[in-house]
Amino acid sequence: MRVIQLGPFPPPHGGVQTNLVAIRNQLRSRGHRAAVIHLTRHRRHDADEVFYPKTALETAWLLLSEPADILHLHIGGDLSNRLLALGLFCSLVPGRKSVLTFHSGGYPSSSAGQAITYRSPAARILRRFDAVIAVNEEIAGFFRRCGVRDERLNVISPHASSDTRAELPEPLSSFYAAHDPVLLSVGLLEPEYALPLQISALGQIRQRRPRAGLIMIGSGSQDSDLRSAITRTSYSADLLLPGDVPHEVTLRAIRDFSILLRTTHYDGDSISVREALDLGTPVIATDNGMRPPGCRLIPSPSLEPLVEAIEDTLLAGARSRTYTRGCEGTKNLDAVLAIYESLMRR
């Protein structure tokens, strides 16, 4: 079986990237071809069947020229016209079956998502895919509203790994040794993650816990702004932006650090939240209506509720395995491969 996935390939490491790589590794472990066409602006040189086209024409040529049985498009965020056009093209390539995974948990309830009806051009394109994967029931309901037939619709949560064998490299290991508690944020450095709020919250936490520190793993458009904001604090040495780190290192950090923070204005079904809960690490997250059991929820990204939640969680001091998604092993990855195999038999 020959599969080409289209979507973001790390770095940077995010939820969609993690799921795409996990599917690729699972395919390769079964002896299948697993190529990737990278779609975001973070480009590198083509290597190991990961292609970085610079234009839409190059992407189209790869889809036509590279041998494949399955074309699997991953979309996170909005259903932009560019991605819809790409999805339409995938569904028209002769001799290929097309699969879509929509990772954007908040899109169905957004104004753009609510505006899409059965007769919308976007809905017509979504109905063309041979199989559609929703990462939660809310997205599945959106697809049903668009007219996607039940026999083509699948609900499969993204894969959450629990492999923590990696060691913490520098500067993470020294920072961890010098601080207690250590708060952790994992995600893109973008406005929707309310990261300045976390910086302010650390300042208040340090008034009672002077050894507290915060690490924000990831990269994004706010990198320089956040670094400037950190230098203006009196506790800049207690904030660390290490950039992107390998996923296995992120898992080790999630396991060892005190609390995972997920403060968002807009969010889907976060893989890092699931990984933290499986590893027994407390999670404080903004309530987006789809958090798994075990999270301490705050109603919105605001300072007082966040500080209160952090203090309550630290006082409780409990690390318990409240959510056991990772114990399912590769069950969700096997479900994706089962979809591919079913399409191959048609």
C-alpha positions, -999 to +999 in steps of 0.1 A: +000+000+000+013+035-009+000+064+011+008+101+007-002+123+035-006+161+030-002+184+060+023+200+083+055+179+090+076+189+120+093+210+130+075+228+145+057+201+166+020+205+170-010+182+174-016+177+136+021+171+131+022+145+158-007+126+144+007+127+109+040+114+120+024+086+141+004+074+111+036+075+089+055+055+114+027+030+118+025+026+080+063+020+077+063-005+105+039-025+085+060-023+053+039+003+035+051+034+016+044+065+036+053+098+019+044+133+030+037+165+011+044+194+035+019+222+033+030+251+056+055+279+052+081+260+074+101+244+045+132+223+044+149+202+017+132+171+003+144+140+022+132+106+032+100+109+011+090+142+027+084+168+000+084+206+004+067+221-027+070+258-030+039+264-052+004+250-058+016+238-092+045+218-076+020+202-052-003+193-080+026+177-099+037+156-069+001+144-065+000+134-102+035+120-105+043+102-072+029+067-070+001+064-044-030+045-036-043+068-009-041+106-006-047+116+030-052+154+036-049+167+072-065+201+080-062+220+112-077+255+117-101+269+091-114+254+059-097+280+037-104+282+000-068+271-006-072+239+014-107+232-001-092+236-036-065+211-026-091+187-013-111+189-045-079+182-065-071+152-043-106+138-050-101+142-087-067+125-091-073+093-111-064+060-095-062+074-059-086+072-030-090+104-010-091+107+028-096+138+050-089+142+087-102+175+101-084+183+134-099+217+141-122+211+171-134+247+174-143+252+138-178+237+138-190+262+164-173+292+148-192+317+127-174+304+095-184+268+104-220+277+112-223+294+079-216+262+059-248+244+048-255+213+028-256+234-004-223+253+003-194+247-021-173+236+009-199+209+018-199+197-018-162+192-017-162+175+017-187+150+003-163+140-025-138+123-001-139+086-001-134+086+037-136+114+063-121+112+098-134+135+126-113+137+158-144+142+180-182+140+178-186+177+173-167+176+141-186+145+131-218+164+136-205+191+113-197+166+086-232+151+089-246+186+085-226+189+053-241+157+040-212+133+044-227+098+045-223+077+076-205+049+057-178+074+048-176+091+083-152+079+110-146+093+145-110+086+156-093+105+183-057+116+175-029+093+187-014+103+221+020+088+228+033+080+263+069+071+255+091+090+280+124+073+276+142+104+263+165+124+286+159+161+292+187+180+272+201+214+280+188+240+288+157+221+300+176+199+324+194+228+342+162+248+343+143+219+358+170+214+385+169+251+395+131+255+397+102+240+417+075+239+407+080+239+369+050+249+348+049+238+312+031+251+281+033+231+248+020+245+215+026+271+189+037+306+200+006+322+185-020+347+198-047+321+203-026+304+231-027+335+254+009+330+264+014+365+279-012+355+304+010+326+315+039+350+319+018+372+342+005+343+361+041+331+369+048+365+384+020+361+409+028+325+416+064+334+424+053+358+451+044+327+472+067+302+455+100+320+446+115+290+429+087+286+404+095+286+367+077+283+334+088+267+301+070+274+269+079+248+242+071+257+206+076+282+179+055+307+161+049+343+151+049+356+187+084+343+195+102+377+194+073+395+212+073+370+240+111+372+244+108+410+246+080+407+272+101+382+292+131+406+293+109+433+308+100+411+338+119+409+371+119+371+367+132+367+332+156+340+343+127+319+355+110+318+320+124+296+292+115+295+255+135+266+241+118+267+207+108+234+191+121+203+207+117+166+196+084+151+205+100+125+227+117+152+248+084+170+251+068+139+265+096+136+291+091+172+301+053+166+304+060+136+326+085+154+349+071+189+352+045+200+377+015+212+356+007+215+319-010+248+310-033+250+280-048+286+280-064+292+247-089+316+230-094+289+203-085+253+205-094+218+193-087+184+208-052+189+221-029+159+219-006+174+246-035+175+270-042+139+264-006+129+268-003+148+301-033+132+316-021+098+306+012+104+322-004+116+354+005+153+350-022+178+361-036+199+334-051+234+337-070+243+305-095+267+291-129+251+288-135+246+251-164+222+255-144+191+245-116+186+271-112+150+283-120+140+319-093+150+344-086+186+334-089+215+358-109+239+337-110+277+337-139+295+319-117+318+298-081+329+295-080+353+324-054+359+351-073+354+384-089+321+376-056+308+361-035+317+392-062+303+415-062+270+395-024+268+396-023+273+434-051+249+441-034+222+419+000+228+436-016+226+471-034+194+462+000+179+451-017+149+436-004+132+404-028+105+395-035+086+363-070+100+357-071+094+320-057+063+303-059+071+266-023+061+260-030+026+274-049+019+241-015+017+224-018+020+186-056+013+185-064+046+169-036+043+144-048+008+135-082+023+129-068+047+103-049+019+086-081-002+085-098+027+066-070+026+041-073-012+037-110-009+032-106+017+005-080-005-013-106-034-014-132-012-031 
